Amino acid sequence: MAADTHCPYCALQCAMTLTATDASAPASTTDATSPPVAVAGRDFPTNRGGLCKKGWTSAELLASPSRLTAPLVRGADGALNETTWDAALGLVADRLRGIRSEHGADAVGVFGGGGLTNEKAYLLGKFARLALGTSRIDYNGRYCMSSAAAAGNRAFGIDRGLPFPLTDLDDADTILLLGTNVAETMPPFIGHLAGAQEAGGLVVVDPRRTATARLTDDGRGLHVQPAPGTDLVLLLGVAHVVIAERLVDEAYVSARTTGLARLRRGVAQWWPERVQSATGVPAATVRAIARRLAASDRAYILTGRGVEQHVDGTDTATAAINLALLLGLPGRPGSGYGTLTGQGNGQGGREHGQKCDQLPGYRKITDPVARAHVARVWGSTPPRSRGPGCPRSSCWARSVDRAESGPSWCTARTSSCPRRTSPTCDAASSASTCSSCATSCCPRLRPSPTSSCRCCSGPRRRAR
Ligand code: SF4
């Protein structure tokens, strides 16, 4: 027996076929540690039959002896004991009811994830807002693509990860890749870079000599290595050259954009030699990137978390979009701007109502018309869906500040939080934030409350 499906792990969603390995054999004769299904790559536009190691080994999880197959409840003696689903769910429901009646609905937080399907993300949001009545729901995309989403909303009024099929990249003669290492994170992706490589137009911006950077070797492109944290300056410098050398797509810009004068003023101070002194990228390279992009018929600019997850990440993503707009790329066949989604359903996850400020369909929770619409669909009244909650990190900080002991309902399958499988994660009670990057981490991710931040190595302080 075989079933066609997709790899659950990353946004490439590679197609695969699962085949039962030995369905006819009696259980007593099969090896309990071998996966019950075999994985084979299947032809699909994103992966063209290929899979990475994560996909090939995905079925091994099914036979892992450490896989939980039944709920466990900790007894008074501290030991975990197996129980039935009815008993476990009853216990969770009782605890949630008790906490809500004692501390109020907002004492319960819900944390979703980009690994959830659209349907699960939708249901999680509805469950939080109607059943629990809490405004405290957010998902791990808060740390992932928020900068890119904010930049997309700022520039286009909408947040779309990759607004074109991946196969569109195949015909590109220039691709500017910033802050992403697809050769390691989603290897089948690199097949879509072959056209740009052949044209000598793959430009990889990364301080590190990554596997993706090495794809530019042998005349297939350019590896640009700005000093860490200077991606924004580099992009402003490329935009400066585009404007200074009159490479702007004037017809496109005047027909489809506003604010060119402000942009001109913003990039005026970033002439190539000054960019060189700030980033370490030679002025000639800054000019070469601008000229290459402008001379290409089919050019794309793609950003990833490496340039987006900085304190100025929203501005960096905005600068990449502005550069694309100056060149007339978005909306032109064979060209465009996109931000690469990481998790299996990062985009769908944030479209279906598990962000603290959004109802399903990207509807702002503060918009009375949107609230009324969703309430009608849910068969409730608008006041039942509470107002905006707070982003995950500040939610946790506030919990600490108010000494709340309420649980978080954690569903982040791919989160690095080691307590992600616990339905009642009380990590909030000892969360701390980094004074350099404002990241708030699960206390179990760091050896002591005062140790360095795992994101930026900055000093930590107790959340206030
Ligand atoms: S590239 Fe992503 S979707 Fe494809 S097999 Fe690897 S983890 Fe799965």
Boltz pocket constraint, residues with backbone or C-beta under 6 A from the ligand:
constraints:
  - pocket:
      binder: B
      contacts: [[A, 7], [A, 8], [A, 9], [A, 10], [A, 11], [A, 12], [A, 13], [A, 14], [A, 47], [A, 50], [A, 51], [A, 52], [A, 53], [A, 54], [A, 55], [A, 56], [A, 185], [A, 186], [A, 187], [A, 188]]
      max_distance: 6.0
